[in-house]
Amino acid sequence: MKKKQIESFEAGYRRLESIVQALDSSQHPLEEMLALYEEGIRISQYCEAELDKAELKVTQLQVLPPDES
């Protein structure tokens, strides 16, 4: 199965929400649910990394002298 490229944090988050809904519904075959779970893990790791980058950027901006911001 070819892995889709995640376009942005927001797109990843929306896809993650749809995966959670699909898994909650339990109306998919086991193989499909496992594939969705795997995709969800990959997307959550991507989103977590993006949040970490954003947090680092905010932290760096907070320590800049006022004239450099």
One Martini backbone bead per residue (centre of mass of N, CA, C, O) as a GRO file, in nm:
protein
   69
    1MET     BB    1   0.094   0.038   0.025
    2LYS     BB    2   0.066   0.362  -0.043
    3LYS     BB    3   0.197   0.648   0.089
    4LYS     BB    4   0.085   0.941   0.190
    5GLN     BB    5   0.129   1.268   0.174
    6ILE     BB    6   0.162   1.521   0.399
    7GLU     BB    7   0.074   1.856   0.369
    8SER     BB    8  -0.029   1.917   0.674
    9PHE     BB    9  -0.132   1.956   0.982
   10GLU     BB   10  -0.433   1.998   0.917
   11ALA     BB   11  -0.464   1.754   0.729
   12GLY     BB   12  -0.373   1.545   0.935
   13TYR     BB   13  -0.588   1.602   1.148
   14ARG     BB   14  -0.834   1.539   0.973
   15ARG     BB   15  -0.753   1.247   0.910
   16LEU     BB   16  -0.739   1.152   1.201
   17GLU     BB   17  -1.037   1.197   1.264
   18SER     BB   18  -1.144   0.996   1.047
   19ILE     BB   19  -1.004   0.748   1.163
   20VAL     BB   20  -1.137   0.746   1.439
   21GLN     BB   21  -1.425   0.714   1.335
   22ALA     BB   22  -1.379   0.447   1.185
   23LEU     BB   23  -1.281   0.284   1.434
   24ASP     BB   24  -1.539   0.335   1.609
   25SER     BB   25  -1.748   0.188   1.413
   26SER     BB   26  -1.661  -0.114   1.329
   27GLN     BB   27  -1.723  -0.135   0.983
   28HIS     BB   28  -1.451  -0.288   0.936
   29PRO     BB   29  -1.218  -0.470   0.847
   30LEU     BB   30  -0.944  -0.568   1.006
   31GLU     BB   31  -0.733  -0.489   0.790
   32GLU     BB   32  -0.833  -0.196   0.762
   33MET     BB   33  -0.797  -0.113   1.059
   34LEU     BB   34  -0.492  -0.159   1.065
   35ALA     BB   35  -0.425   0.045   0.842
   36LEU     BB   36  -0.549   0.288   0.986
   37TYR     BB   37  -0.375   0.272   1.238
   38GLU     BB   38  -0.105   0.307   1.097
   39GLU     BB   39  -0.170   0.581   0.973
   40GLY     BB   40  -0.229   0.724   1.243
   41ILE     BB   41   0.052   0.698   1.359
   42ARG     BB   42   0.201   0.852   1.137
   43ILE     BB   43   0.040   1.117   1.167
   44SER     BB   44   0.093   1.170   1.469
   45GLN     BB   45   0.400   1.198   1.435
   46TYR     BB   46   0.393   1.435   1.245
   47CYS     BB   47   0.230   1.631   1.425
   48GLU     BB   48   0.425   1.628   1.664
   49ALA     BB   49   0.667   1.744   1.507
   50GLU     BB   50   0.527   2.009   1.427
   51LEU     BB   51   0.475   2.107   1.717
   52ASP     BB   52   0.769   2.111   1.804
   53LYS     BB   53   0.858   2.325   1.599
   54ALA     BB   54   0.665   2.547   1.694
   55GLU     BB   55   0.765   2.561   1.986
   56LEU     BB   56   1.055   2.637   1.919
   57LYS     BB   57   0.990   2.900   1.771
   58VAL     BB   58   0.852   3.043   2.007
   59THR     BB   59   1.092   3.028   2.199
   60GLN     BB   60   1.286   3.189   2.016
   61LEU     BB   61   1.109   3.450   2.002
   62GLN     BB   62   1.109   3.510   2.316
   63VAL     BB   63   1.444   3.562   2.321
   64LEU     BB   64   1.434   3.802   2.160
   65PRO     BB   65   1.503   4.095   2.099
   66PRO     BB   66   1.287   4.350   2.027
   67ASP     BB   67   1.446   4.444   1.749
   68GLU     BB   68   1.430   4.127   1.615
   69SER     BB   69   1.096   4.074   1.575
   0.00000   0.00000   0.00000
